[in-house]
Amino acid sequence: MSTSADGPSGLDLPETMTWEELDELPGDIAKDVELWQGRVVWNRRPPMEHQRVARRMCNALEVHARRAMQDGSGGEARQCWQVETETNVFFKPDKSSFLTPDFLVRRCLPRGADTFADDTVLVGEVLSGSDTPKRRQWKMDRYAEAGIPWYWEVELDSGGTWDVTAVRGYELYTVDQSGHTVKPLRPMVYMPVGEWEPTGLAIEFPEPFAMSISWDDLAF
């Protein structure tokens, strides 16, 4: 049996798995695994402080999502949102490709329903040491290809205090291919539409619902 090169030593996992095979693994192992086109991708759990920042961002988003649902500010078509941390976002019906963002916003689904990219409107990552520029860009490209409208990044300091140093928001854009003799490598890309630092004003953004997140909401 071939093993995944990125996995912890002592674990004997195949390089490829189905969702059903992954679902049979013990929870403490399965939680560190993502699948992409059936290939095993290790996604090691970050330190507790990283999780805390993701949870606080999720809590702040949920406050504004509930407010939007109550006052109708989330638009007329679908005014129901669910916000959660570390939820698998599936890209294919057979679940052979999924990523697990640190926080997300999806349209309301029945209790227990799986989260697919088509129902996801915002995904966010809290950047940590394992998020190399290549890995970060790879994730952004996958979310963009799936048509998820907004992508957020929360940047932490590199000095060990785990303070939030910046929050960046990106919106999905379709690249205009008219008049080009060479097709763009990626027809769907994220463009930066907001960047906030703790020395400035609150994190204010109108989509997918109006929000104003204070830095105190994210502070340790």
Legacy VTK file of the C-alpha trace (Angstrom):
# vtk DataFile Version 3.0
C-alpha trace
ASCII
DATASET POLYDATA
POINTS 220 float
0.000 0.000 0.000
1.392 3.391 -0.959
1.208 6.087 1.683
0.583 9.797 1.617
3.942 11.560 1.730
2.663 14.481 3.793
1.132 12.487 6.608
2.465 12.033 10.130
4.926 9.198 10.604
3.450 5.885 11.681
0.209 6.311 9.707
-0.389 4.014 6.772
-2.910 5.743 4.525
-3.215 5.290 0.781
-2.492 8.167 -1.558
-6.079 8.057 -2.795
-9.318 7.390 -0.922
-13.046 7.675 -1.429
-15.169 9.735 0.936
-16.692 6.528 2.292
-13.236 5.156 3.126
-12.221 8.418 4.781
-15.459 8.495 6.763
-14.560 5.126 8.290
-11.288 6.425 9.773
-11.082 7.424 13.455
-12.153 11.019 13.933
-8.777 12.198 15.256
-7.183 11.132 11.950
-9.960 12.044 9.520
-10.140 15.621 10.831
-6.624 16.266 9.495
-7.379 15.017 5.990
-8.856 16.744 2.949
-9.445 15.111 -0.421
-8.760 16.584 -3.822
-9.772 14.493 -6.817
-9.580 11.541 -4.499
-6.012 12.222 -3.371
-5.235 12.518 0.334
-4.154 16.021 1.382
-3.005 16.471 4.974
-4.384 19.549 6.683
-2.794 19.581 10.111
-4.753 21.214 12.908
-3.213 24.561 13.923
-2.612 25.709 17.511
-5.469 26.627 19.839
-4.888 30.355 19.353
-5.481 29.981 15.624
-8.763 28.195 16.323
-9.798 30.934 18.721
-9.395 33.636 16.085
-11.448 31.585 13.598
-14.182 31.077 16.188
-14.335 34.771 17.045
-14.566 35.753 13.396
-17.325 33.187 12.957
-19.199 34.540 15.975
-18.940 38.116 14.678
-20.209 37.098 11.234
-23.097 35.192 12.761
-24.258 38.237 14.713
-24.584 40.220 11.486
-26.072 37.293 9.551
-28.868 36.988 12.113
-29.426 40.718 12.032
-29.691 40.618 8.232
-32.221 37.803 8.410
-34.311 39.773 10.889
-34.348 43.084 9.030
-34.154 41.774 5.455
-30.877 43.507 4.603
-29.433 40.340 3.048
-31.338 40.780 -0.219
-34.766 39.660 -1.365
-33.932 36.277 -2.948
-32.632 34.275 0.010
-32.441 35.917 3.412
-31.257 32.913 5.353
-27.611 32.350 6.238
-25.691 29.841 8.342
-22.193 30.554 9.671
-19.809 27.880 10.908
-16.169 26.993 11.532
-14.165 24.102 10.046
-16.919 22.676 7.872
-16.089 20.574 4.824
-17.017 22.238 1.535
-17.577 19.575 -1.131
-16.825 20.349 -4.772
-18.203 17.176 -6.343
-21.327 15.074 -5.717
-19.215 12.018 -4.852
-17.313 14.083 -2.248
-13.969 13.159 -3.825
-12.847 16.799 -3.574
-13.341 18.972 -0.518
-11.565 21.648 1.482
-12.165 22.703 5.071
-12.028 26.493 5.459
-11.567 27.985 8.919
-14.953 29.719 8.682
-17.724 29.981 6.124
-21.148 31.407 5.340
-23.643 29.268 3.441
-27.263 29.562 2.430
-29.555 27.865 4.910
-29.810 24.102 4.505
-31.698 21.459 6.482
-30.114 20.261 9.688
-27.401 17.679 8.975
-27.092 18.574 5.281
-23.639 18.503 3.714
-22.131 21.771 2.523
-21.417 21.971 -1.198
-19.706 24.844 -2.998
-22.940 25.821 -4.765
-24.526 26.736 -1.419
-21.449 28.491 -0.020
-21.203 32.265 -0.356
-18.111 33.104 1.717
-15.091 31.115 2.856
-12.314 32.360 5.098
-8.869 31.220 6.156
-6.859 32.228 9.200
-3.314 32.189 7.858
-0.750 30.235 9.835
2.753 28.869 9.344
1.592 25.955 7.186
-0.067 28.351 4.729
2.796 28.829 2.299
2.200 31.297 -0.562
1.836 28.351 -2.950
-0.673 26.546 -0.735
-2.604 29.774 -0.098
-2.881 30.518 -3.826
-3.877 26.932 -4.583
-6.797 27.165 -2.151
-7.900 30.520 -3.540
-7.882 29.115 -7.070
-9.988 26.121 -6.047
-12.579 28.272 -4.284
-12.693 30.619 -7.276
-13.128 27.774 -9.771
-16.085 26.592 -7.702
-17.732 30.004 -8.013
-17.789 30.952 -4.301
-18.476 34.723 -4.360
-16.281 35.932 -1.471
-13.020 34.826 0.084
-11.514 36.275 3.280
-8.097 35.998 4.887
-7.228 36.770 8.484
-3.522 37.389 8.966
-1.860 36.781 12.330
1.393 38.254 13.556
4.510 36.142 13.157
5.947 37.015 16.560
3.974 34.544 18.639
1.365 36.872 20.179
-1.339 35.605 17.777
-2.794 39.090 17.373
-4.719 39.786 14.172
-2.631 42.119 12.006
-4.891 42.368 8.946
-8.126 41.135 7.402
-8.500 41.037 3.628
-11.647 40.524 1.572
-11.768 39.283 -2.021
-14.631 39.159 -4.516
-15.003 36.702 -7.398
-14.573 38.153 -10.875
-15.015 36.609 -14.313
-12.110 37.414 -16.602
-13.204 39.030 -19.867
-11.943 36.693 -22.581
-13.173 38.742 -25.534
-10.476 40.030 -27.869
-7.804 37.656 -26.526
-6.085 35.154 -28.776
-4.875 33.203 -25.735
-7.436 32.065 -23.178
-6.751 33.081 -19.563
-5.365 30.289 -17.424
-8.060 30.945 -14.825
-11.330 32.476 -16.080
-12.573 33.014 -12.498
-10.291 34.883 -10.065
-10.522 36.717 -6.753
-9.815 40.429 -6.703
-9.071 42.317 -3.458
-11.974 44.556 -2.456
-11.169 45.327 1.159
-8.244 45.405 3.567
-8.415 46.381 7.218
-5.802 46.790 9.952
-6.406 47.072 13.701
-5.079 50.630 13.750
-7.946 51.692 11.511
-11.705 51.582 11.459
-13.952 48.577 11.962
-14.208 45.856 9.332
-17.179 47.051 7.306
-18.447 45.170 4.276
-21.834 44.989 2.509
-21.799 41.380 1.265
-23.234 38.811 1.600
-24.949 40.944 4.255
-24.126 44.250 5.879
-21.545 43.903 8.644
-19.395 46.035 10.899
-16.930 43.965 12.930
-14.960 45.776 15.607
-11.395 44.820 16.409
-12.469 44.109 19.966
-14.536 41.241 18.563
-11.311 39.556 17.391
-8.880 40.608 20.129
-7.435 38.167 22.658
LINES 1 221
220 0 1 2 3 4 5 6 7 8 9 10 11 12 13 14 15 16 17 18 19 20 21 22 23 24 25 26 27 28 29 30 31 32 33 34 35 36 37 38 39 40 41 42 43 44 45 46 47 48 49 50 51 52 53 54 55 56 57 58 59 60 61 62 63 64 65 66 67 68 69 70 71 72 73 74 75 76 77 78 79 80 81 82 83 84 85 86 87 88 89 90 91 92 93 94 95 96 97 98 99 100 101 102 103 104 105 106 107 108 109 110 111 112 113 114 115 116 117 118 119 120 121 122 123 124 125 126 127 128 129 130 131 132 133 134 135 136 137 138 139 140 141 142 143 144 145 146 147 148 149 150 151 152 153 154 155 156 157 158 159 160 161 162 163 164 165 166 167 168 169 170 171 172 173 174 175 176 177 178 179 180 181 182 183 184 185 186 187 188 189 190 191 192 193 194 195 196 197 198 199 200 201 202 203 204 205 206 207 208 209 210 211 212 213 214 215 216 217 218 219
